[in-house]
């Protein structure tokens, strides 16, 4: 499945609403992760998704991708508008895990 500029724009808008900074490496990696996860939501995020992104980027290891994504989520949670976060994650008291965040964003985006 091929994604268009409109898909990227919609994801960037969702991230902007949540307070993500496009300057974080994890921001770009999250967009890639969501697009790839949407193609196969049954894949393991840790064992399949991160290594796939690492192969495509050739710049980062799977572990550094996981860390960059976690950092971006944590920073957006801490500094973004909590009202917007509650729309997507009403039961969360602390920042969602990478897996929960990616799966939830795919559900809202599709």
N, C-alpha and C positions, 0 to 999 in steps of 0.2 A: 504494500500500500504506500503510495507516494503522498507526502504532505505538502501543502501549499504555503505560500507566504501568509495567507489568511489564518491558517492553523497556528503558525508561529505567532502571529499578531494576537490571536485570541489568548494563547497561553501567556504571552508577555503581559497582556492586560490583566489576566487573573493574578499573576505574580505582582504586578504593580499595586493592585488592590490590597494585597496582603503585606505590602511593604518590603518586598525583596529589592535588593540593590543589584542592578545589572553589572556592577563592577566586580562582584564576587564570581570566582571561577565556577562555583557550584550552581549559579544561576543558569549559565549556558548548559552545563551538564545535566541539570534537572529537566530542561526543555527536551534535550536529546533523550533522556531516560523516559520521560512521559510518552514521547512519540514512539519509542521502541517498545515500551511496555504495552501501549495500546494495541500494537500489532499482535501480541501474544501475552495476555494477562495471566496465563498459567505458568509462565516462566519464573524461575527462582531469581529474585532480585540480586541476591548476593552471589550466587554461583553462576548465573547466566547473564543477567543484564549488565552488571558492572564490568565483567570481562569483555563483553561485546562492545561496550562503549570504549574500553581501553584499547581494543584492537582498531576501532575506527579512528580514534584520536591520535593514537601512537605517541601521545605526549604524557599520559598519566597512567599509573598502575590502577588496578581495580580498587585497591585499598585507598589510594589517594582520591579517587573519584568518590568513594563512599564518604570519606572524611570531608571533602569539599561540599558535597551535597548536605551533609549533616550540619556543617557550619552555616551554610546559607539559610537552611530552615531555622536553625536556632537563633540566628541574628534577626531574621524577619519576624519570628515569634516574639522576640524580646523588644523589638523596636517598631513593629508594624501595628496597625490599628486592630485592637483585640475584637472589636465588633465585627470586622471583616473575617477574622479567623474563626469566630464563633459561627458564622454562616456555614463554613465548610466542616468545622470540627467542633460541634456543640458540646460534646462530652469530654473534650480534652482539657486537662488542668495544666499540663506542661506541653512543651513542643512535641508534635507527633514524630514518630520514628520515620526514617526515610521510606520504609516500605508502606507504612500507613499513608504518608503524604502522597507518594507516587500513585498508589492505588486509588485514593480518594480523588485526586486531581484528574485521573483518567476517567473515573465515573462521571464527574461533573462536566468534563470537557467533551466527552463523546455524545 
